[in-house]
Amino acid sequence: MSKLAGQFERLWKLHGGPALTKEVKFHPTRRWRWDFCNPRAMAAIEINGGVFVGGRHSRGMGQVKDAEKLREGTYLGWNCLTFTSRCLSSANIRRAIDWVMARIKDAKP
């Protein structure tokens, strides 16, 4: 797990977020995985590091591949939140928790 993903996970737990599963394969033919997700809510969370230092997520082809992954996940019924290092604030985590909790509440049993 990356340092950034660990930071996200600590904040999620600190603020009482619902259970998340790590590294879940979601596509029937591609090897894509969500960094974190709650399958019941069909809610995924992606952690994109290196956006300010020329990492994969900030380069052209990396953005193209990220867009493809998110689009395909959406076609399959997933909703995804993306976090970068600058997004990992208590306010953003609490809002994401509220969003996932609402999706769990609305999910069919």
C-alpha positions in Angstrom: 0.0 0.0 0.0 1.3 3.4 -0.9 1.9 6.1 1.8 -0.9 8.1 0.4 -3.3 5.1 0.5 -2.3 4.5 4.1 -3.0 8.1 5.0 -6.4 7.8 3.4 -7.2 4.6 5.3 -6.1 6.2 8.6 -8.4 9.2 8.1 -11.3 7.0 6.9 -11.0 4.9 10.1 -10.5 8.0 12.3 -13.8 9.5 11.1 -15.7 6.2 11.5 -16.1 5.3 7.8 -17.9 2.1 6.8 -15.9 -1.0 5.9 -14.0 -0.8 2.7 -12.4 -3.6 0.8 -8.9 -3.0 -0.8 -7.8 -3.9 -4.3 -11.1 -5.3 -5.6 -11.1 -6.5 -9.2 -14.3 -5.0 -10.7 -14.2 -5.7 -14.5 -15.0 -9.1 -16.0 -12.2 -9.0 -18.6 -9.7 -6.3 -17.5 -7.3 -6.6 -14.6 -8.4 -3.3 -13.1 -8.9 -3.0 -9.4 -10.4 -0.3 -7.2 -8.0 0.9 -4.5 -10.8 0.8 -2.0 -14.5 0.1 -2.4 -17.8 -0.8 -0.7 -19.3 -3.4 -3.0 -22.8 -3.2 -1.5 -22.9 0.6 -2.2 -21.2 0.1 -5.6 -18.9 2.9 -4.3 -15.2 3.0 -5.2 -12.4 5.2 -4.1 -9.2 5.7 -6.1 -6.1 7.2 -4.6 -3.9 9.0 -7.2 -0.5 9.9 -6.0 2.4 11.6 -7.7 0.2 14.2 -9.5 2.7 17.0 -8.6 5.9 15.2 -9.3 5.3 13.8 -12.8 3.8 10.5 -11.6 1.7 8.2 -13.8 -1.5 10.0 -13.0 -0.2 13.3 -14.2 1.2 12.2 -17.6 -1.0 12.1 -20.7 -1.3 8.4 -21.2 -1.8 7.8 -17.5 -4.8 10.2 -17.6 -6.2 8.5 -20.7 -6.0 5.1 -18.9 -7.5 6.4 -15.7 -10.4 7.9 -17.7 -11.0 4.6 -19.4 -11.0 2.7 -16.1 -13.4 5.1 -14.5 -15.7 5.1 -17.5 -15.8 1.3 -17.7 -16.5 1.2 -14.0 -19.4 3.6 -14.4 -20.8 1.5 -17.2 -20.8 -1.4 -14.8 -22.8 0.6 -12.2 -19.9 1.8 -10.0 -19.5 5.3 -8.7 -16.0 6.4 -7.9 -14.4 9.2 -5.9 -10.8 10.1 -6.7 -8.4 11.5 -4.1 -5.0 13.1 -4.5 -2.7 14.2 -1.7 -4.3 17.6 -1.6 -7.8 16.1 -1.2 -7.0 14.2 1.9 -8.5 16.5 4.5 -10.9 15.7 7.3 -13.7 17.7 5.6 -13.3 15.7 2.3 -13.1 12.4 4.1 -16.2 13.1 6.2 -18.1 14.1 3.1 -17.0 10.9 1.3 -18.1 8.9 4.3 -21.6 10.5 4.2 -21.8 9.8 0.5 -20.9 6.1 0.9 -23.3 5.7 3.9 -26.2 7.2 1.9 -25.4 4.7 -0.9 -25.4 1.8 1.6 -28.7 3.0 3.0 -30.2 3.1 -0.5 -28.7 -0.2 -1.7 -31.0 -3.1 -2.3 -30.4 -6.0 0.2 
